[in-house]
């Protein structure tokens, strides 16, 4: 049972990310599309952000929607290079 629940959560996160990539979806619209509650979508977006996806809400013509700024590997690469830079010896 635990495996099935984890699989369902991962599938939902994948679906939310796929829809966000299209740049067409607000929280209510994502909830409608995936047939879940608005708080569930908010938790999914937060989980995706924790995984390194740079997701922002932007206002386009009076309508808010989620957009993906950078892919997770780009965020990790940038963080790693900044950490390496901070640890380098300038002298």
C-alpha distance (Angstrom), angle and dihedral (degrees) to the residues before:
residue distance angle dihedral
X1 . . .
X2 3.81 . .
X3 3.82 91.1 .
X4 3.81 91.9 52.0
X5 3.81 91.1 51.3
X6 3.80 92.2 48.9
X7 3.79 90.6 48.4
X8 3.81 91.3 50.3
X9 3.82 90.9 50.9
X10 3.81 92.3 49.2
X11 3.79 90.8 48.6
X12 3.80 90.4 50.3
X13 3.82 91.6 49.5
X14 3.80 89.8 50.4
X15 3.81 90.6 49.9
X16 3.82 92.8 48.7
X17 3.80 91.4 49.2
X18 3.81 91.7 48.0
X19 3.79 91.4 51.8
X20 3.81 93.1 45.0
X21 3.81 89.6 52.9
X22 3.80 88.5 61.8
X23 3.83 89.1 60.6
X24 3.79 92.6 -139.2
X25 3.80 104.0 102.8
X26 3.79 137.1 91.5
X27 3.81 122.9 -171.2
X28 3.84 94.1 -94.1
X29 3.79 92.1 46.0
X30 3.82 91.9 49.2
X31 3.81 89.2 49.7
X32 3.80 91.1 51.1
X33 3.79 93.1 46.4
X34 3.81 94.0 50.0
X35 3.82 95.3 35.2
X36 3.81 94.4 -124.7
X37 3.79 134.4 116.2
X38 3.80 125.7 -84.2
X39 3.85 91.1 -114.3
X40 3.82 88.6 54.7
X41 3.81 90.1 55.0
X42 3.80 90.4 48.3
X43 3.81 89.7 52.8
X44 3.81 90.8 48.1
X45 3.81 92.2 51.2
X46 3.80 90.5 48.7
X47 3.82 91.1 49.1
X48 3.81 90.4 50.5
X49 3.81 90.3 49.6
X50 3.81 89.8 51.0
X51 3.80 87.7 54.2
X52 3.79 89.4 57.5
X53 3.79 103.7 -94.9
X54 3.80 111.0 141.7
X55 3.81 99.1 -137.6
X56 3.78 119.2 171.8
X57 3.78 135.0 178.1
X58 3.79 112.4 -127.2
X59 3.77 131.8 -174.7
X60 3.80 112.8 -127.0
X61 3.80 115.5 -179.9
X62 3.80 92.9 -26.8
X63 3.80 94.7 -46.8
X64 3.79 123.2 105.0
X65 3.79 119.1 -139.8
X66 3.76 138.6 164.2
X67 3.78 120.4 -106.0
X68 3.77 131.0 -173.7
X69 3.80 108.4 -127.1
X70 3.80 99.4 -176.6
X71 3.76 135.1 -2.7
X72 3.81 118.0 -106.3
X73 3.82 94.4 -107.8
X74 3.82 90.1 54.0
X75 3.80 90.5 53.2
X76 3.82 92.2 48.2
X77 3.81 92.2 47.1
X78 3.80 91.2 50.8
X79 3.82 92.1 47.5
X80 3.80 91.4 48.1
X81 3.79 94.1 49.3
X82 3.82 90.9 47.7
X83 3.81 90.1 50.6
X84 3.79 90.7 49.2
X85 3.79 90.4 49.1
X86 3.80 92.1 49.2
X87 3.79 90.4 51.3
X88 3.80 95.8 47.5
X89 3.78 121.2 107.1
X90 3.84 110.1 -119.9
X91 3.79 93.5 -160.4
